[in-house]
Amino acid sequence: MKVILLRDVDRLGQAGEIVKVAAGFARNHLIPQNQALLATDANVAQFESRRRQHAAAAERESRAAAQVAQVLEKASLTIQVKVGEEDRLFGSVTSQNIADLLKEQGHEVDRRTIDLEEPIRSLGVYNVPVRLHSEVTATVKLWVVKE
């Protein structure tokens, strides 16, 4: 029996593929769990139409993210922090602090899209990656200076 996979299935295939499986496996497992759809002519045409729509939407999102990335690449942030002896920061600069600075400049960015490996704990200049889309990442320059 031929089915269209709606999701990735281990050892079977990727979403969107048409695969041949045992009839019992399709009827009892794949179709009831919404992992596959029978590969009739109507279902294949409908699935292809949906896939084209999703691909077009994904392309629009990617282009929009690329435009935002160009604007963010030009942004330069400066944060003033309190420091102690030997220029050690009291606390640290987190992704939430960076998101707040971007918001002050008019860029609405979710803190979870800011890819800091760990909070910043020293003075200096940092290139902070901001993941806007699965394929688009912008780099924002952050200056951490004394208060």
Phi, psi and omega in degrees: 000135180264136179226157174259123180283127178270339179224164173291131179238125181304139177060015180232310180165181181263162178301136179096346180280150173258119183234158178257125181227168176295144183300319180294320179296319180292311183292320188266338185238300188294310183290314179297331180268013179054038176260346181208166180223141178303140185269060173279166181300318181294316180294322179295316179297317180295318180296318178297321178297314179297321181294320177296320179296316179295321179295319179294318179296318179296322178296317177298316179297319180295318179295318179296318178295324179294323178293317178296322180298321179298321179291317181293329179299329181278345183287139176230123184252144176231128177237131178261129183232155176280138180233155178254211178295147179058031177055039176270133181287144167275110184086211181203169176260120184251175178296330177294318177300317180293319178298320178296318177297319178295323179295322177298329179273000177095014179252115180274104182231132177285140184297335181286345178273351179274118187265077172267127178294321176206158180301149182279128185236015179213161179289155177145189179250131183232144170261113185255119178282138177238117182273106183268332182205165182300335181250353187238124176229130177255153178243123181252136179273127181239125177256121176255113186234165178291150176278000000 
